[in-house]
Amino acid sequence: MRRLYTVPAATLAVLLLACLIAVYVTRDAGDHPAVAGKTATSEQAVAVDSGLLRTANQMAALAETGDEQSAAREALRLSDHELDQAFASALRQAAAYRPPATGPLRDLIVRVNQLKDQVAWDQRRIAQLAKQANPNDADLLDLAKAQLALDQDELDDAQQDLARQGGDPHAALERARQEHEAIQNQTAQALKGANASPTATLVEQTRTWFSLSSLDRQVLAAEQQAAAQATALAGQHDQLEKQTHPRDPDAEAETIESLARLSDQRKTLAELDQRIQDCQQLAAVYRNWSGLVETRRRAVLHLLLDSLALIFAILLAAILANLAIRRLFKETDRKRLHQAHVIASVAVQFVALALILLVLFGPPNQLSTIIGLATAGLTVVLKDFIVAFFGWFTLMGKNGIRAGDWVEINGVSGEVVEVGLLKTVLLESGNWTDSGHPTGRQVAFSNSFAMEGHYFNFTTAGQWLWDELGVTLPAAGDPYRMAEEIRKLVEHETEAAAAQATQDWERVASRYSVRTFSAKPAVNLRPSVNGLEVLVRYITRAPERYAIKSRLFQVIVDLLRKPAGDEAATKA
């Protein structure tokens, strides 16, 4: 038994010590890490990719503290600036775009130009017809409008085909710019307030710790994306720089077109440098953000370990308190103080459970919730007392029981000696059909049996009950005559009791309009292993039951012992 308590106590002590050591190690978890400095490298990209801005908007929606929001705003600024530089380079390349001299793309461009000219001619014709305002030209005007709609549809379809095949960079840039503006209006205005997740309880601390782990993984993925973009842009910068040859001052005058192309290349290289720097600074911002998240995780872990240490301390204190209570009551009269021992142990366990629940979930926030929980708890705990109290009113009613009544409650029979406010006490007797003698034991019942169960009260007016005896007849003689003789003897011996029982029954039955009954003895003759057996059923008072049965057996035995000649003489 001692090991049953000492082993858990030792285990909890070890866990508590480990939690306290971890709490000490994480004591500086709330300090902020140093902000990483901005660095610079080089890189570039040709296609307009808004992935960095999209990621920055997604991460901005996850920022909670003031430091994290500052990092999110800086990430939005850098990614937006990088995208603006990408659009500038793309627009310059689109302006310098020259369609191929031959091929399907060239034919598609020619068709688009022809359709543009056709649409322009249709518009001029509609304007001319509308200006004349001749009623006879109304049909011509409607026909011209229908032709314009048809040509415009063909032009739109041809432009879509051209854009799909990469022959219209301006249209692609326009769609990308619209997407860029839509992204700018998404999450930038939806930055959360600087309210960190609550960490007052163990449940909240655990939930926050896991959410911060997920946030840290997303921040690291964003950092890797920015670093990968910087590397890709650096490759493009190096490739473009190899294609750009320095101008020879001694060379002959260059054409205007070559000079313009060289200027565009220089501008693109400068924009690539700025984009590379933006991506590197963006990666540094995400790196700093990851440090902020890690700081919060350490702080939450410190609180979580503190809560676990408190729970282990409560459990250890409860076990030690139970050991102290057990030792205290061991030195006293255990029979007398057993109930106090149990109550003290349950009280310690209840207090420990309440404290652990407070650490896990915290105190209830609403007064109505507290009242409701307290009421529900008291109702469950005091259910038996409440039902027993109302059962006392039932037992004190018209059809209840009183001290001195002979009753049967939950299979236990006896005489009522006390009907208390919460319990009823019987002086137990044997079963009615067995011995019926007092056993010397007092049996107490909670009065809840009057509400939830049933009971039998054998006390109507005189504590009457039906009893039965059986007699085996000898083989010689007339069994029917003998059975009749026995009935007459029983009827004679119980005549006074039967008359009194009939009067009492009629007095009680008159209030309920029930039928009367006959209290005369009944005799049944039936075969048995040893011959024929006579069963006599008669009524008697419960307190006199065994005295009457003994007297009946005596007269019946005397009857059976009479010689056959005496019986014949008596009959004559």
Number of C-alpha atoms within 10 A of each C-alpha: 5 7 8 8 13 14 11 14 19 12 13 21 18 13 16 23 15 14 21 18 14 16 22 13 11 17 14 13 19 15 12 14 13 9 13 14 10 13 13 14 16 23 26 29 23 16 11 21 16 19 16 23 22 19 19 27 25 18 24 25 17 16 24 17 18 14 15 22 21 15 24 26 19 18 28 25 16 23 26 21 17 25 22 18 21 23 22 15 24 20 17 14 18 16 11 12 13 9 12 12 9 8 9 11 17 15 13 17 19 12 17 20 15 13 20 17 13 17 21 14 13 20 15 12 17 18 13 12 16 14 9 9 11 10 9 8 13 13 10 15 20 13 12 18 16 13 17 20 13 12 19 18 14 17 20 14 13 18 21 15 17 20 15 13 13 13 21 18 18 17 17 15 17 13 10 16 17 11 12 21 10 11 17 16 11 13 18 17 11 11 17 17 11 13 10 13 15 12 17 16 19 24 17 17 24 17 15 20 21 12 13 19 13 11 18 21 13 18 24 16 14 23 24 15 18 26 19 15 23 29 20 17 23 21 16 19 23 15 13 17 15 9 9 13 9 8 10 9 7 6 7 7 9 10 8 9 9 10 13 12 14 16 12 16 19 15 15 25 22 16 23 28 22 21 29 28 23 29 33 26 25 31 27 22 28 29 21 22 27 21 19 23 23 19 18 21 22 19 22 26 20 24 22 23 23 19 22 21 23 18 23 22 19 20 22 20 17 20 21 15 16 19 15 12 17 15 11 11 14 13 8 11 9 12 7 9 13 14 11 13 18 13 12 16 18 13 12 18 18 13 13 20 16 13 17 21 15 15 18 19 13 15 13 11 8 8 9 10 11 13 11 11 13 12 12 12 12 11 13 11 11 12 13 14 17 15 18 25 19 16 23 23 14 17 20 14 11 7 9 15 22 19 13 14 20 24 22 21 18 11 9 16 24 27 22 23 17 16 19 17 17 19 18 24 19 25 20 23 22 14 15 16 9 8 11 17 14 15 12 9 11 15 16 17 17 19 28 23 19 19 16 10 10 11 16 13 18 20 18 14 14 17 18 22 17 15 19 15 13 14 17 17 20 14 10 7 11 10 17 11 10 17 20 15 15 23 23 14 17 25 20 14 16 19 18 11 19 22 15 16 24 17 13 16 21 15 12 14 14 11 8 8 9 11 9 11 11 12 22 19 21 15 20 13 18 11 11 11 7 10 11 16 19 23 19 19 19 23 24 27 20 20 15 12 17 16 11 18 17 11 13 20 15 11 15 18 13 10 15 16 9 10 9 12 9 10 13 9 8 8 7 6
